[in-house]
Amino acid sequence: MLWIGTDTCALGPYRADLVETYWRWEQDPTLLVGYGRQAPESLEARTEGMTHQLRGENIRFTIYHLDSGEPVPVGVATLLPDHAVRTAEYIIMLAPEARGRGLGTQATRLTLDYAFHITNLRMVWLKVLAPNEAGIRAYEKAGFRKAGALREAGYWLGQSCDEVIMDAVAGEFPGPSVVRRMLAS
């Protein structure tokens, strides 16, 4: 089941049957560096965490690549909402084989579309390590803007670095909106 998408990228439900796939992506060394994590996680711990995630109130999507005709899972996008102020933190994880193809930008834009037009959030924000220039460019293409930095709050390849804070607000969503187009049909 796919909820919203373009010709090449779509968002669908977060799936318990993909826990081993999600876990494999999370163990990729480039992802560990990009998130500033120091240690991998066991499959058992990840499976236990999945149980809690499926019951939680966070909004999680499996990201699918559609260019082969059959939807192929390539990542996870997550919104961690603060309902009291109608905002959410955004987190994305892409499989190593999905990076560098524009899927991160497309999935981020689809997630913002969902956040602003279905969940009715007014702002979505994220943190990204400053040396992750490719990630920052992808977020900017999707509609995020730099809002500030937490100085020396992260680590990149053993060195302390800033975490860049970026945000996107509903009134500046660059579109096009897949959700609005679905409702107009």
Biotite code that builds the C-alpha atoms (Angstrom):
import biotite.structure as struc

atoms = struc.array([
    struc.Atom([0.000, 0.000, 0.000], chain_id="A", res_id=1, res_name="MET", atom_name="CA", element="C"),
    struc.Atom([1.384, 3.383, -1.028], chain_id="A", res_id=2, res_name="LEU", atom_name="CA", element="C"),
    struc.Atom([-0.109, 6.528, 0.501], chain_id="A", res_id=3, res_name="TRP", atom_name="CA", element="C"),
    struc.Atom([1.341, 9.330, -1.599], chain_id="A", res_id=4, res_name="ILE", atom_name="CA", element="C"),
    struc.Atom([3.971, 9.440, -4.290], chain_id="A", res_id=5, res_name="GLY", atom_name="CA", element="C"),
    struc.Atom([5.416, 10.643, -7.547], chain_id="A", res_id=6, res_name="THR", atom_name="CA", element="C"),
    struc.Atom([6.380, 8.610, -10.607], chain_id="A", res_id=7, res_name="ASP", atom_name="CA", element="C"),
    struc.Atom([9.627, 7.488, -8.942], chain_id="A", res_id=8, res_name="THR", atom_name="CA", element="C"),
    struc.Atom([9.167, 7.773, -5.162], chain_id="A", res_id=9, res_name="CYS", atom_name="CA", element="C"),
    struc.Atom([6.351, 6.991, -2.729], chain_id="A", res_id=10, res_name="ALA", atom_name="CA", element="C"),
    struc.Atom([5.583, 6.795, 0.982], chain_id="A", res_id=11, res_name="LEU", atom_name="CA", element="C"),
    struc.Atom([3.810, 3.822, 2.513], chain_id="A", res_id=12, res_name="GLY", atom_name="CA", element="C"),
    struc.Atom([3.324, 2.314, 5.960], chain_id="A", res_id=13, res_name="PRO", atom_name="CA", element="C"),
    struc.Atom([6.137, 1.484, 8.356], chain_id="A", res_id=14, res_name="TYR", atom_name="CA", element="C"),
    struc.Atom([6.214, -2.326, 8.319], chain_id="A", res_id=15, res_name="ARG", atom_name="CA", element="C"),
    struc.Atom([7.131, -4.871, 10.989], chain_id="A", res_id=16, res_name="ALA", atom_name="CA", element="C"),
    struc.Atom([8.038, -7.403, 8.280], chain_id="A", res_id=17, res_name="ASP", atom_name="CA", element="C"),
    struc.Atom([10.855, -5.085, 7.127], chain_id="A", res_id=18, res_name="LEU", atom_name="CA", element="C"),
    struc.Atom([12.593, -4.848, 10.527], chain_id="A", res_id=19, res_name="VAL", atom_name="CA", element="C"),
    struc.Atom([15.629, -6.807, 9.310], chain_id="A", res_id=20, res_name="GLU", atom_name="CA", element="C"),
    struc.Atom([15.909, -4.577, 6.234], chain_id="A", res_id=21, res_name="THR", atom_name="CA", element="C"),
    struc.Atom([15.653, -1.402, 8.338], chain_id="A", res_id=22, res_name="TYR", atom_name="CA", element="C"),
    struc.Atom([18.253, -2.846, 10.724], chain_id="A", res_id=23, res_name="TRP", atom_name="CA", element="C"),
    struc.Atom([20.654, -3.620, 7.850], chain_id="A", res_id=24, res_name="ARG", atom_name="CA", element="C"),
    struc.Atom([20.424, -0.025, 6.614], chain_id="A", res_id=25, res_name="TRP", atom_name="CA", element="C"),
    struc.Atom([21.016, 1.314, 10.136], chain_id="A", res_id=26, res_name="GLU", atom_name="CA", element="C"),
    struc.Atom([24.300, -0.621, 10.426], chain_id="A", res_id=27, res_name="GLN", atom_name="CA", element="C"),
    struc.Atom([25.844, 1.043, 7.365], chain_id="A", res_id=28, res_name="ASP", atom_name="CA", element="C"),
    struc.Atom([28.996, 2.902, 8.505], chain_id="A", res_id=29, res_name="PRO", atom_name="CA", element="C"),
    struc.Atom([28.143, 6.036, 6.489], chain_id="A", res_id=30, res_name="THR", atom_name="CA", element="C"),
    struc.Atom([24.770, 6.209, 8.231], chain_id="A", res_id=31, res_name="LEU", atom_name="CA", element="C"),
    struc.Atom([26.431, 5.777, 11.645], chain_id="A", res_id=32, res_name="LEU", atom_name="CA", element="C"),
    struc.Atom([28.771, 8.689, 10.821], chain_id="A", res_id=33, res_name="VAL", atom_name="CA", element="C"),
    struc.Atom([25.922, 10.825, 9.443], chain_id="A", res_id=34, res_name="GLY", atom_name="CA", element="C"),
    struc.Atom([23.831, 10.362, 12.583], chain_id="A", res_id=35, res_name="TYR", atom_name="CA", element="C"),
    struc.Atom([26.824, 10.734, 14.891], chain_id="A", res_id=36, res_name="GLY", atom_name="CA", element="C"),
    struc.Atom([26.133, 7.292, 16.429], chain_id="A", res_id=37, res_name="ARG", atom_name="CA", element="C"),
    struc.Atom([29.090, 5.447, 17.846], chain_id="A", res_id=38, res_name="GLN", atom_name="CA", element="C"),
    struc.Atom([27.841, 1.860, 17.953], chain_id="A", res_id=39, res_name="ALA", atom_name="CA", element="C"),
    struc.Atom([25.759, -0.521, 15.864], chain_id="A", res_id=40, res_name="PRO", atom_name="CA", element="C"),
    struc.Atom([22.679, -2.175, 17.333], chain_id="A", res_id=41, res_name="GLU", atom_name="CA", element="C"),
    struc.Atom([21.824, -5.878, 17.497], chain_id="A", res_id=42, res_name="SER", atom_name="CA", element="C"),
    struc.Atom([18.955, -7.233, 15.431], chain_id="A", res_id=43, res_name="LEU", atom_name="CA", element="C"),
    struc.Atom([17.286, -8.383, 18.664], chain_id="A", res_id=44, res_name="GLU", atom_name="CA", element="C"),
    struc.Atom([17.390, -4.875, 20.128], chain_id="A", res_id=45, res_name="ALA", atom_name="CA", element="C"),
    struc.Atom([16.122, -3.412, 16.839], chain_id="A", res_id=46, res_name="ARG", atom_name="CA", element="C"),
    struc.Atom([13.238, -5.893, 16.746], chain_id="A", res_id=47, res_name="THR", atom_name="CA", element="C"),
    struc.Atom([12.273, -4.962, 20.303], chain_id="A", res_id=48, res_name="GLU", atom_name="CA", element="C"),
    struc.Atom([12.494, -1.267, 19.399], chain_id="A", res_id=49, res_name="GLY", atom_name="CA", element="C"),
    struc.Atom([10.262, -1.839, 16.367], chain_id="A", res_id=50, res_name="MET", atom_name="CA", element="C"),
    struc.Atom([7.502, -3.142, 18.649], chain_id="A", res_id=51, res_name="THR", atom_name="CA", element="C"),
    struc.Atom([7.557, 0.120, 20.600], chain_id="A", res_id=52, res_name="HIS", atom_name="CA", element="C"),
    struc.Atom([7.758, 2.244, 17.448], chain_id="A", res_id=53, res_name="GLN", atom_name="CA", element="C"),
    struc.Atom([4.685, 0.609, 15.925], chain_id="A", res_id=54, res_name="LEU", atom_name="CA", element="C"),
    struc.Atom([2.653, 1.500, 19.038], chain_id="A", res_id=55, res_name="ARG", atom_name="CA", element="C"),
    struc.Atom([3.982, 5.060, 19.326], chain_id="A", res_id=56, res_name="GLY", atom_name="CA", element="C"),
    struc.Atom([2.443, 8.286, 18.111], chain_id="A", res_id=57, res_name="GLU", atom_name="CA", element="C"),
    struc.Atom([5.288, 9.196, 15.775], chain_id="A", res_id=58, res_name="ASN", atom_name="CA", element="C"),
    struc.Atom([4.494, 9.261, 12.066], chain_id="A", res_id=59, res_name="ILE", atom_name="CA", element="C"),
    struc.Atom([6.696, 6.780, 10.207], chain_id="A", res_id=60, res_name="ARG", atom_name="CA", element="C"),
    struc.Atom([6.840, 5.945, 6.523], chain_id="A", res_id=61, res_name="PHE", atom_name="CA", element="C"),
    struc.Atom([8.645, 3.393, 4.430], chain_id="A", res_id=62, res_name="THR", atom_name="CA", element="C"),
    struc.Atom([10.146, 5.130, 1.402], chain_id="A", res_id=63, res_name="ILE", atom_name="CA", element="C"),
    struc.Atom([9.755, 3.252, -1.890], chain_id="A", res_id=64, res_name="TYR", atom_name="CA", element="C"),
    struc.Atom([11.593, 3.627, -5.185], chain_id="A", res_id=65, res_name="HIS", atom_name="CA", element="C"),
    struc.Atom([9.224, 3.047, -8.109], chain_id="A", res_id=66, res_name="LEU", atom_name="CA", element="C"),
    struc.Atom([11.414, 3.073, -11.209], chain_id="A", res_id=67, res_name="ASP", atom_name="CA", element="C"),
    struc.Atom([11.351, -0.720, -11.691], chain_id="A", res_id=68, res_name="SER", atom_name="CA", element="C"),
    struc.Atom([7.546, -0.844, -11.726], chain_id="A", res_id=69, res_name="GLY", atom_name="CA", element="C"),
    struc.Atom([7.353, -2.789, -8.453], chain_id="A", res_id=70, res_name="GLU", atom_name="CA", element="C"),
    struc.Atom([7.759, -0.654, -5.281], chain_id="A", res_id=71, res_name="PRO", atom_name="CA", element="C"),
    struc.Atom([11.160, -1.346, -3.673], chain_id="A", res_id=72, res_name="VAL", atom_name="CA", element="C"),
    struc.Atom([11.723, -0.243, -0.030], chain_id="A", res_id=73, res_name="PRO", atom_name="CA", element="C"),
    struc.Atom([14.719, 2.121, 0.111], chain_id="A", res_id=74, res_name="VAL", atom_name="CA", element="C"),
    struc.Atom([14.384, 4.035, 3.375], chain_id="A", res_id=75, res_name="GLY", atom_name="CA", element="C"),
    struc.Atom([12.401, 5.356, 6.297], chain_id="A", res_id=76, res_name="VAL", atom_name="CA", element="C"),
    struc.Atom([11.087, 8.870, 6.969], chain_id="A", res_id=77, res_name="ALA", atom_name="CA", element="C"),
    struc.Atom([9.874, 9.841, 10.438], chain_id="A", res_id=78, res_name="THR", atom_name="CA", element="C"),
    struc.Atom([8.027, 12.805, 11.922], chain_id="A", res_id=79, res_name="LEU", atom_name="CA", element="C"),
    struc.Atom([8.278, 13.186, 15.704], chain_id="A", res_id=80, res_name="LEU", atom_name="CA", element="C"),
    struc.Atom([5.321, 15.504, 16.396], chain_id="A", res_id=81, res_name="PRO", atom_name="CA", element="C"),
    struc.Atom([4.851, 17.957, 19.245], chain_id="A", res_id=82, res_name="ASP", atom_name="CA", element="C"),
    struc.Atom([1.072, 18.256, 19.029], chain_id="A", res_id=83, res_name="HIS", atom_name="CA", element="C"),
    struc.Atom([0.865, 21.100, 21.557], chain_id="A", res_id=84, res_name="ALA", atom_name="CA", element="C"),
    struc.Atom([2.657, 23.464, 19.155], chain_id="A", res_id=85, res_name="VAL", atom_name="CA", element="C"),
    struc.Atom([1.867, 21.671, 15.840], chain_id="A", res_id=86, res_name="ARG", atom_name="CA", element="C"),
    struc.Atom([5.508, 21.079, 14.893], chain_id="A", res_id=87, res_name="THR", atom_name="CA", element="C"),
    struc.Atom([7.608, 17.970, 14.315], chain_id="A", res_id=88, res_name="ALA", atom_name="CA", element="C"),
    struc.Atom([11.210, 16.891, 14.073], chain_id="A", res_id=89, res_name="GLU", atom_name="CA", element="C"),
    struc.Atom([12.098, 15.127, 10.803], chain_id="A", res_id=90, res_name="TYR", atom_name="CA", element="C"),
    struc.Atom([14.450, 12.165, 10.458], chain_id="A", res_id=91, res_name="ILE", atom_name="CA", element="C"),
    struc.Atom([15.256, 10.248, 7.271], chain_id="A", res_id=92, res_name="ILE", atom_name="CA", element="C"),
    struc.Atom([17.300, 7.133, 6.630], chain_id="A", res_id=93, res_name="MET", atom_name="CA", element="C"),
    struc.Atom([18.141, 5.917, 3.132], chain_id="A", res_id=94, res_name="LEU", atom_name="CA", element="C"),
    struc.Atom([19.614, 2.565, 2.149], chain_id="A", res_id=95, res_name="ALA", atom_name="CA", element="C"),
    struc.Atom([23.184, 2.874, 0.851], chain_id="A", res_id=96, res_name="PRO", atom_name="CA", element="C"),
    struc.Atom([22.066, 1.779, -2.631], chain_id="A", res_id=97, res_name="GLU", atom_name="CA", element="C"),
    struc.Atom([19.411, 4.533, -2.749], chain_id="A", res_id=98, res_name="ALA", atom_name="CA", element="C"),
    struc.Atom([21.686, 7.494, -2.045], chain_id="A", res_id=99, res_name="ARG", atom_name="CA", element="C"),
    struc.Atom([22.772, 10.017, -4.665], chain_id="A", res_id=100, res_name="GLY", atom_name="CA", element="C"),
    struc.Atom([19.690, 9.521, -6.862], chain_id="A", res_id=101, res_name="ARG", atom_name="CA", element="C"),
    struc.Atom([17.448, 12.334, -5.619], chain_id="A", res_id=102, res_name="GLY", atom_name="CA", element="C"),
    struc.Atom([15.221, 9.975, -3.624], chain_id="A", res_id=103, res_name="LEU", atom_name="CA", element="C"),
    struc.Atom([16.049, 11.694, -0.327], chain_id="A", res_id=104, res_name="GLY", atom_name="CA", element="C"),
    struc.Atom([14.868, 15.022, -1.706], chain_id="A", res_id=105, res_name="THR", atom_name="CA", element="C"),
    struc.Atom([11.702, 13.476, -3.162], chain_id="A", res_id=106, res_name="GLN", atom_name="CA", element="C"),
    struc.Atom([10.885, 11.557, 0.034], chain_id="A", res_id=107, res_name="ALA", atom_name="CA", element="C"),
    struc.Atom([11.500, 14.656, 2.141], chain_id="A", res_id=108, res_name="THR", atom_name="CA", element="C"),
    struc.Atom([9.223, 16.756, -0.074], chain_id="A", res_id=109, res_name="ARG", atom_name="CA", element="C"),
    struc.Atom([6.495, 14.075, 0.126], chain_id="A", res_id=110, res_name="LEU", atom_name="CA", element="C"),
    struc.Atom([6.860, 13.928, 3.920], chain_id="A", res_id=111, res_name="THR", atom_name="CA", element="C"),
    struc.Atom([6.543, 17.723, 4.154], chain_id="A", res_id=112, res_name="LEU", atom_name="CA", element="C"),
    struc.Atom([3.478, 17.587, 1.899], chain_id="A", res_id=113, res_name="ASP", atom_name="CA", element="C"),
    struc.Atom([1.922, 15.003, 4.237], chain_id="A", res_id=114, res_name="TYR", atom_name="CA", element="C"),
    struc.Atom([2.970, 16.979, 7.332], chain_id="A", res_id=115, res_name="ALA", atom_name="CA", element="C"),
    struc.Atom([1.483, 20.262, 6.132], chain_id="A", res_id=116, res_name="PHE", atom_name="CA", element="C"),
    struc.Atom([-1.618, 19.047, 4.277], chain_id="A", res_id=117, res_name="HIS", atom_name="CA", element="C"),
    struc.Atom([-2.727, 15.934, 6.178], chain_id="A", res_id=118, res_name="ILE", atom_name="CA", element="C"),
    struc.Atom([-1.244, 16.237, 9.668], chain_id="A", res_id=119, res_name="THR", atom_name="CA", element="C"),
    struc.Atom([-1.707, 20.046, 9.568], chain_id="A", res_id=120, res_name="ASN", atom_name="CA", element="C"),
    struc.Atom([1.651, 20.845, 11.116], chain_id="A", res_id=121, res_name="LEU", atom_name="CA", element="C"),
    struc.Atom([2.808, 24.429, 10.831], chain_id="A", res_id=122, res_name="ARG", atom_name="CA", element="C"),
    struc.Atom([6.560, 23.746, 10.985], chain_id="A", res_id=123, res_name="MET", atom_name="CA", element="C"),
    struc.Atom([8.931, 20.804, 10.589], chain_id="A", res_id=124, res_name="VAL", atom_name="CA", element="C"),
    struc.Atom([12.550, 20.966, 11.718], chain_id="A", res_id=125, res_name="TRP", atom_name="CA", element="C"),
    struc.Atom([15.641, 18.765, 11.610], chain_id="A", res_id=126, res_name="LEU", atom_name="CA", element="C"),
    struc.Atom([19.237, 18.550, 12.752], chain_id="A", res_id=127, res_name="LYS", atom_name="CA", element="C"),
    struc.Atom([22.031, 17.591, 10.365], chain_id="A", res_id=128, res_name="VAL", atom_name="CA", element="C"),
    struc.Atom([25.770, 17.432, 11.020], chain_id="A", res_id=129, res_name="LEU", atom_name="CA", element="C"),
    struc.Atom([27.484, 20.395, 9.338], chain_id="A", res_id=130, res_name="ALA", atom_name="CA", element="C"),
    struc.Atom([29.969, 18.297, 7.291], chain_id="A", res_id=131, res_name="PRO", atom_name="CA", element="C"),
    struc.Atom([27.046, 16.430, 5.672], chain_id="A", res_id=132, res_name="ASN", atom_name="CA", element="C"),
    struc.Atom([26.912, 18.835, 2.745], chain_id="A", res_id=133, res_name="GLU", atom_name="CA", element="C"),
    struc.Atom([25.015, 16.431, 0.459], chain_id="A", res_id=134, res_name="ALA", atom_name="CA", element="C"),
    struc.Atom([22.292, 16.039, 3.095], chain_id="A", res_id=135, res_name="GLY", atom_name="CA", element="C"),
    struc.Atom([22.033, 19.802, 3.599], chain_id="A", res_id=136, res_name="ILE", atom_name="CA", element="C"),
    struc.Atom([21.672, 20.343, -0.175], chain_id="A", res_id=137, res_name="ARG", atom_name="CA", element="C"),
    struc.Atom([18.951, 17.668, -0.400], chain_id="A", res_id=138, res_name="ALA", atom_name="CA", element="C"),
    struc.Atom([17.032, 19.229, 2.507], chain_id="A", res_id=139, res_name="TYR", atom_name="CA", element="C"),
    struc.Atom([17.284, 22.687, 0.924], chain_id="A", res_id=140, res_name="GLU", atom_name="CA", element="C"),
    struc.Atom([15.976, 21.344, -2.414], chain_id="A", res_id=141, res_name="LYS", atom_name="CA", element="C"),
    struc.Atom([13.009, 19.834, -0.552], chain_id="A", res_id=142, res_name="ALA", atom_name="CA", element="C"),
    struc.Atom([12.091, 23.143, 1.125], chain_id="A", res_id=143, res_name="GLY", atom_name="CA", element="C"),
    struc.Atom([14.120, 23.378, 4.355], chain_id="A", res_id=144, res_name="PHE", atom_name="CA", element="C"),
    struc.Atom([16.129, 26.483, 5.279], chain_id="A", res_id=145, res_name="ARG", atom_name="CA", element="C"),
    struc.Atom([19.021, 26.849, 7.684], chain_id="A", res_id=146, res_name="LYS", atom_name="CA", element="C"),
    struc.Atom([17.760, 28.289, 10.970], chain_id="A", res_id=147, res_name="ALA", atom_name="CA", element="C"),
    struc.Atom([20.883, 28.106, 13.132], chain_id="A", res_id=148, res_name="GLY", atom_name="CA", element="C"),
    struc.Atom([23.432, 25.748, 14.620], chain_id="A", res_id=149, res_name="ALA", atom_name="CA", element="C"),
    struc.Atom([24.238, 23.947, 17.819], chain_id="A", res_id=150, res_name="LEU", atom_name="CA", element="C"),
    struc.Atom([27.965, 24.509, 18.109], chain_id="A", res_id=151, res_name="ARG", atom_name="CA", element="C"),
    struc.Atom([30.129, 21.411, 18.564], chain_id="A", res_id=152, res_name="GLU", atom_name="CA", element="C"),
    struc.Atom([27.042, 19.322, 19.333], chain_id="A", res_id=153, res_name="ALA", atom_name="CA", element="C"),
    struc.Atom([27.980, 16.414, 17.063], chain_id="A", res_id=154, res_name="GLY", atom_name="CA", element="C"),
    struc.Atom([30.837, 14.272, 15.836], chain_id="A", res_id=155, res_name="TYR", atom_name="CA", element="C"),
    struc.Atom([31.956, 13.558, 12.279], chain_id="A", res_id=156, res_name="TRP", atom_name="CA", element="C"),
    struc.Atom([34.797, 11.129, 11.662], chain_id="A", res_id=157, res_name="LEU", atom_name="CA", element="C"),
    struc.Atom([36.110, 11.523, 15.211], chain_id="A", res_id=158, res_name="GLY", atom_name="CA", element="C"),
    struc.Atom([36.038, 15.318, 15.216], chain_id="A", res_id=159, res_name="GLN", atom_name="CA", element="C"),
    struc.Atom([33.492, 17.530, 16.954], chain_id="A", res_id=160, res_name="SER", atom_name="CA", element="C"),
    struc.Atom([31.298, 19.531, 14.598], chain_id="A", res_id=161, res_name="CYS", atom_name="CA", element="C"),
    struc.Atom([28.237, 21.733, 14.608], chain_id="A", res_id=162, res_name="ASP", atom_name="CA", element="C"),
    struc.Atom([24.718, 20.430, 14.144], chain_id="A", res_id=163, res_name="GLU", atom_name="CA", element="C"),
    struc.Atom([22.855, 22.609, 11.660], chain_id="A", res_id=164, res_name="VAL", atom_name="CA", element="C"),
    struc.Atom([19.205, 23.278, 12.524], chain_id="A", res_id=165, res_name="ILE", atom_name="CA", element="C"),
    struc.Atom([16.926, 23.557, 9.510], chain_id="A", res_id=166, res_name="MET", atom_name="CA", element="C"),
    struc.Atom([13.202, 24.220, 9.314], chain_id="A", res_id=167, res_name="ASP", atom_name="CA", element="C"),
    struc.Atom([10.354, 24.298, 6.827], chain_id="A", res_id=168, res_name="ALA", atom_name="CA", element="C"),
    struc.Atom([7.096, 26.141, 7.402], chain_id="A", res_id=169, res_name="VAL", atom_name="CA", element="C"),
    struc.Atom([3.757, 25.358, 5.815], chain_id="A", res_id=170, res_name="ALA", atom_name="CA", element="C"),
    struc.Atom([3.335, 28.807, 4.248], chain_id="A", res_id=171, res_name="GLY", atom_name="CA", element="C"),
    struc.Atom([6.598, 28.408, 2.313], chain_id="A", res_id=172, res_name="GLU", atom_name="CA", element="C"),
    struc.Atom([6.120, 24.795, 1.155], chain_id="A", res_id=173, res_name="PHE", atom_name="CA", element="C"),
    struc.Atom([7.600, 24.783, -2.360], chain_id="A", res_id=174, res_name="PRO", atom_name="CA", element="C"),
    struc.Atom([5.333, 22.023, -3.690], chain_id="A", res_id=175, res_name="GLY", atom_name="CA", element="C"),
    struc.Atom([4.095, 20.711, -5.914], chain_id="A", res_id=176, res_name="PRO", atom_name="CA", element="C"),
    struc.Atom([1.602, 19.213, -3.508], chain_id="A", res_id=177, res_name="SER", atom_name="CA", element="C"),
    struc.Atom([0.698, 15.606, -4.278], chain_id="A", res_id=178, res_name="VAL", atom_name="CA", element="C"),
    struc.Atom([-1.959, 15.756, -1.532], chain_id="A", res_id=179, res_name="VAL", atom_name="CA", element="C"),
    struc.Atom([-3.692, 18.802, -3.064], chain_id="A", res_id=180, res_name="ARG", atom_name="CA", element="C"),
    struc.Atom([-3.581, 17.162, -6.495], chain_id="A", res_id=181, res_name="ARG", atom_name="CA", element="C"),
    struc.Atom([-5.179, 13.977, -5.065], chain_id="A", res_id=182, res_name="MET", atom_name="CA", element="C"),
    struc.Atom([-8.004, 15.995, -3.530], chain_id="A", res_id=183, res_name="LEU", atom_name="CA", element="C"),
    struc.Atom([-8.599, 17.921, -6.753], chain_id="A", res_id=184, res_name="ALA", atom_name="CA", element="C"),
    struc.Atom([-9.104, 14.713, -8.735], chain_id="A", res_id=185, res_name="SER", atom_name="CA", element="C"),
])
